[in-house]
Amino acid sequence: MLIGLKLDIGFAQDEVCRRLYGERDILAFLRGLGFDAVETPVGPETQADELRNHIARCVDAGLKISLHPYSEGTIFNPLYFSFDEDNPCRQLHARFLSLAAEAARRQQYPTVVNIHGAAGTARDPRPHLVDRSVAFFTWARQWCRDNAPDVGVTVELQISPNADEPRQRVGDTYDELLEVAQRSGVGACWDFGHAYWNTRRYGWPLYPPEALLPRIRHVHCHDVFGGEDHQPLVYGAVPWRDFLTLLTDHGFDGRVILEVPPTEFPKAGGLQSLIDSVQALRSCRQALREIH
């Protein structure tokens, strides 16, 4: 099990990061705390050379990298995927999968590209959104099989929109996430905070069905506080230790990404909340290793 942190391109020049970390060498500091990996958000605006430089810096610092594309509300979303070679969604994600393959070669370790399923309006037929998601992830799995065998693709458990939001997100229930993963043959990402909010808002099950657990290859781990998602692991609202225990019992040995933006640590006590979060994850990992 690798413990990772969300880390944007340009972190070293980011004002919020500089205030949080001070004059420290951020990557060396994270490695010293016990982080093994980082996950970097990417999108249509991401420049390939900037991402390559970011990957090189992180890998050279001893951190394994994974990528997390965002595309909701754009023509690059899986809703608009087709198998045509000039399809914008296909082209963008092929670029990210190719860059992930470069990262895997550089770090000599497999990597992950974690992607959301299709997102549409309230008027879009749900079966169409699901079918587009399945087509997209089937293509992504096949692309990796043919071109980048050390890159794994996962479909993420999404946070369901509020009742008053006129939108839909595929994979915001466990059953639908399982359907997309099974039909396309990719792994799943269990986002702990999203699971918490889906249960709190709609009363849906907090824990996944048995059939989904072996398909979970990637984790986004974060707490919640008040109405805020993506918080450090200091509040005790999300039962993340129970979740990791359940996963480990089913053979999970992937990445656990502390998906907390740098803006949220100061609200929870500053840098100490980051330190406390990674220490808690390391302690949990050690306890699970002793059990298994």
C-alpha positions as CSV (number, residue, x, y, z in Angstrom):
1,M,0.0,0.0,0.0
2,L,1.4,3.4,-1.1
3,I,0.4,6.6,0.8
4,G,0.1,9.6,-1.5
5,L,-0.9,13.2,-1.5
6,K,-2.8,15.4,-4.0
7,L,-0.2,17.7,-5.6
8,D,-0.8,20.2,-8.4
9,I,1.6,21.1,-11.1
10,G,3.3,24.4,-10.1
11,F,3.1,23.6,-6.4
12,A,6.5,25.1,-5.7
13,Q,5.4,28.6,-7.0
14,D,1.9,28.4,-5.5
15,E,1.3,31.0,-2.9
16,V,-0.9,28.8,-0.7
17,C,1.7,26.0,-0.8
18,R,4.5,28.4,0.1
19,R,2.6,29.7,3.1
20,L,1.9,26.2,4.2
21,Y,5.4,24.7,3.8
22,G,7.4,27.8,4.3
23,E,11.0,27.6,3.0
24,R,11.1,23.8,3.0
25,D,11.9,21.7,0.0
26,I,8.4,20.5,-0.4
27,L,9.1,17.2,-2.2
28,A,11.9,16.3,0.2
29,F,9.7,17.2,3.2
30,L,6.8,15.0,1.9
31,R,9.1,12.1,1.3
32,G,10.6,12.6,4.8
33,L,7.1,12.5,6.3
34,G,6.6,9.1,4.8
35,F,4.6,9.8,1.6
36,D,5.4,7.3,-1.1
37,A,3.4,8.9,-3.9
38,V,1.6,12.0,-5.3
39,E,-1.5,12.3,-7.5
40,T,-1.7,15.2,-9.9
41,P,-4.9,16.7,-11.3
42,V,-4.8,17.3,-15.0
43,G,-7.3,18.7,-17.5
44,P,-7.7,20.2,-21.0
45,E,-5.5,23.2,-20.0
46,T,-2.6,21.0,-18.9
47,Q,0.5,21.4,-21.1
48,A,2.4,18.2,-21.8
49,D,5.9,19.7,-21.2
50,E,4.8,21.2,-17.8
51,L,3.4,17.8,-16.8
52,R,6.6,16.0,-17.9
53,N,8.7,18.4,-15.8
54,H,6.4,17.9,-12.9
55,I,6.6,14.1,-13.2
56,A,10.4,14.2,-13.4
57,R,10.7,16.3,-10.3
58,C,8.4,14.1,-8.3
59,V,10.0,10.8,-9.4
60,D,13.5,12.1,-8.9
61,A,12.4,13.0,-5.3
62,G,11.4,9.3,-4.8
63,L,7.6,9.8,-5.2
64,K,5.5,7.6,-7.4
65,I,3.0,9.5,-9.5
66,S,-0.5,9.0,-10.7
67,L,-2.8,11.2,-12.7
68,H,-6.4,12.4,-12.2
69,P,-8.0,14.0,-15.2
70,Y,-11.0,16.3,-14.8
71,S,-13.4,17.0,-17.7
72,E,-16.9,17.6,-16.3
73,G,-18.7,20.3,-18.3
74,T,-16.4,20.1,-21.3
75,I,-16.4,18.3,-24.6
76,F,-13.6,16.1,-23.2
77,N,-16.0,14.3,-20.8
78,P,-16.7,10.6,-21.4
79,L,-20.3,11.7,-22.2
80,Y,-18.9,12.8,-25.6
81,F,-16.6,9.9,-26.2
82,S,-16.5,8.1,-29.5
83,F,-14.1,5.6,-31.0
84,D,-13.3,8.1,-33.9
85,E,-9.6,9.0,-33.8
86,D,-10.3,12.7,-33.9
87,N,-12.7,12.6,-31.0
88,P,-11.6,15.3,-28.5
89,C,-12.3,13.1,-25.4
90,R,-10.3,10.2,-26.9
91,Q,-7.4,12.5,-28.0
92,L,-7.1,14.2,-24.6
93,H,-7.1,11.0,-22.6
94,A,-4.8,9.2,-25.0
95,R,-2.3,12.0,-24.3
96,F,-2.7,11.5,-20.5
97,L,-2.4,7.8,-20.8
98,S,0.8,8.2,-22.9
99,L,2.3,10.6,-20.3
100,A,1.4,8.1,-17.5
101,A,3.3,5.5,-19.5
102,E,6.3,7.8,-19.5
103,A,5.9,8.2,-15.8
104,A,5.8,4.4,-15.2
105,R,8.9,3.9,-17.2
106,R,10.7,6.7,-15.4
107,Q,9.8,5.5,-11.9
108,Q,10.1,1.8,-12.9
109,Y,6.8,1.2,-11.2
110,P,3.2,0.9,-12.5
111,T,1.0,4.0,-12.3
112,V,-2.7,4.8,-12.3
113,V,-4.9,7.2,-14.3
114,N,-8.1,7.7,-12.2
115,I,-11.0,9.1,-14.2
116,H,-14.6,10.1,-13.5
117,G,-17.4,8.6,-15.5
118,A,-19.7,10.6,-17.7
119,A,-21.5,13.7,-16.4
120,G,-24.5,15.2,-18.0
121,T,-27.6,17.3,-17.4
122,A,-30.8,16.2,-15.8
123,R,-32.3,15.8,-19.2
124,D,-29.7,13.2,-20.4
125,P,-31.0,9.6,-20.3
126,R,-29.2,7.8,-17.6
127,P,-28.6,4.6,-19.6
128,H,-26.9,6.7,-22.3
129,L,-24.5,8.2,-19.8
130,V,-23.7,4.7,-18.5
131,D,-23.2,3.3,-22.0
132,R,-20.9,6.2,-22.9
133,S,-18.9,5.6,-19.7
134,V,-18.6,1.9,-20.5
135,A,-17.4,2.7,-24.1
136,F,-14.9,5.2,-22.8
137,F,-13.4,2.9,-20.1
138,T,-13.4,-0.1,-22.5
139,W,-11.3,1.9,-24.9
140,A,-9.0,3.2,-22.2
141,R,-8.3,-0.3,-20.9
142,Q,-7.6,-1.6,-24.4
143,W,-5.4,1.4,-25.2
144,C,-3.3,0.6,-22.1
145,R,-3.2,-3.1,-22.9
146,D,-1.9,-2.3,-26.4
147,N,0.4,0.7,-25.6
148,A,1.0,1.0,-21.8
149,P,0.7,-2.2,-19.9
150,D,2.1,-0.6,-16.7
151,V,-0.7,1.9,-16.6
152,G,-3.9,1.0,-14.9
153,V,-7.2,2.9,-15.4
154,T,-9.8,3.3,-12.6
155,V,-13.3,4.7,-12.6
156,E,-14.0,6.8,-9.5
157,L,-17.0,6.7,-7.1
158,Q,-18.4,10.2,-7.7
159,I,-20.2,12.5,-5.3
160,S,-23.9,12.6,-6.2
161,P,-25.2,16.1,-7.0
162,N,-27.4,17.9,-4.6
163,A,-31.1,17.4,-5.2
164,D,-31.4,20.9,-6.6
165,E,-28.5,20.5,-9.1
166,P,-29.7,19.8,-12.6
167,R,-26.9,17.4,-13.4
168,Q,-26.0,13.7,-13.3
169,R,-22.8,11.9,-12.6
170,V,-22.3,8.2,-13.6
171,G,-20.8,6.1,-10.8
172,D,-22.2,7.9,-7.9
173,T,-23.7,4.7,-6.5
174,Y,-21.8,1.6,-5.7
175,D,-24.0,-0.6,-8.0
176,E,-23.5,1.7,-10.9
177,L,-19.8,2.0,-10.3
178,L,-19.6,-1.8,-10.2
179,E,-21.6,-2.0,-13.5
180,V,-19.2,0.3,-15.3
181,A,-16.1,-1.4,-13.9
182,Q,-17.4,-4.9,-14.8
183,R,-18.6,-4.1,-18.3
184,S,-15.5,-2.2,-19.2
185,G,-12.9,-4.3,-17.4
186,V,-11.2,-1.5,-15.5
187,G,-10.6,-1.1,-11.8
188,A,-12.5,1.2,-9.4
189,C,-11.5,4.0,-7.1
190,W,-13.2,4.2,-3.8
191,D,-13.5,7.9,-2.7
192,F,-14.2,7.7,1.0
193,G,-15.5,11.3,1.3
194,H,-17.8,10.8,-1.6
195,A,-19.2,7.7,0.0
196,Y,-19.8,9.6,3.2
197,W,-21.7,12.4,1.5
198,N,-23.8,10.0,-0.7
199,T,-24.9,8.3,2.5
200,R,-25.5,11.4,4.5
201,R,-27.5,13.1,1.7
202,Y,-29.5,10.2,0.4
203,G,-29.2,7.4,2.9
204,W,-27.4,5.1,0.4
205,P,-25.2,2.3,1.8
206,L,-21.9,3.5,3.3
207,Y,-20.1,0.3,2.6
208,P,-19.7,-1.2,-0.9
209,P,-21.2,-4.5,-1.9
210,E,-19.0,-7.6,-1.7
211,A,-18.7,-7.8,-5.5
212,L,-17.1,-4.4,-5.8
213,L,-14.3,-4.8,-3.2
214,P,-11.9,-7.0,-5.3
215,R,-12.2,-4.4,-8.1
216,I,-11.1,-1.5,-6.0
217,R,-7.5,-0.7,-7.1
218,H,-7.2,3.0,-5.9
219,V,-8.4,5.1,-3.0
220,H,-9.1,8.7,-2.3
221,C,-8.9,9.2,1.4
222,H,-10.1,12.3,3.2
223,D,-12.3,13.5,6.1
224,V,-15.2,15.9,6.2
225,F,-16.0,18.8,8.6
226,G,-19.3,20.7,8.7
227,G,-20.3,21.0,5.1
228,E,-16.8,20.7,3.7
229,D,-15.3,17.8,1.8
230,H,-11.7,16.9,1.2
231,Q,-10.5,17.6,4.7
232,P,-7.4,16.3,6.6
233,L,-7.9,13.1,8.7
234,V,-8.4,15.0,12.0
235,Y,-12.1,15.2,12.4
236,G,-13.2,11.5,12.7
237,A,-16.3,11.8,10.6
238,V,-15.3,9.4,7.8
239,P,-14.6,5.8,9.0
240,W,-11.5,5.6,6.8
241,R,-9.7,3.1,9.0
242,D,-12.6,0.7,8.8
243,F,-12.7,1.2,5.0
244,L,-8.9,0.4,4.7
245,T,-9.3,-2.7,6.9
246,L,-12.1,-4.0,4.7
247,L,-10.1,-3.4,1.6
248,T,-7.0,-5.0,3.0
249,D,-9.0,-8.1,4.0
250,H,-9.9,-8.3,0.3
251,G,-6.4,-8.1,-1.0
252,F,-6.0,-4.4,-1.7
253,D,-2.4,-3.2,-2.1
254,G,-2.8,0.0,-4.2
255,R,-2.4,3.7,-3.6
256,V,-4.2,5.6,-0.8
257,I,-4.2,9.2,-1.8
258,L,-4.8,11.9,0.8
259,E,-7.0,14.0,-1.5
260,V,-6.7,17.3,0.4
261,P,-5.9,20.6,-1.3
262,P,-3.3,22.8,0.4
263,T,-6.0,25.4,1.1
264,E,-7.7,23.0,3.6
265,F,-4.8,22.3,5.9
266,P,-4.6,25.8,7.4
267,K,-8.3,25.5,8.4
268,A,-7.5,22.3,10.3
269,G,-4.5,23.5,12.3
270,G,-1.9,24.2,9.6
271,L,1.0,22.0,8.6
272,Q,0.4,19.9,11.7
273,S,-2.8,18.6,10.3
274,L,-0.9,17.3,7.3
275,I,1.7,15.6,9.6
276,D,-1.1,14.1,11.7
277,S,-2.9,12.8,8.7
278,V,0.1,11.0,7.2
279,Q,1.1,9.7,10.6
280,A,-2.4,8.3,11.0
281,L,-2.2,6.6,7.6
282,R,1.2,5.1,8.3
283,S,0.1,3.8,11.6
284,C,-3.0,2.2,10.1
285,R,-0.9,0.7,7.3
286,Q,1.5,-0.8,9.8
287,A,-1.3,-2.3,11.9
288,L,-2.8,-3.9,8.8
289,R,0.5,-5.3,7.8
290,E,0.9,-6.9,11.2
291,I,-2.5,-8.5,10.9
292,H,-2.0,-9.8,7.4
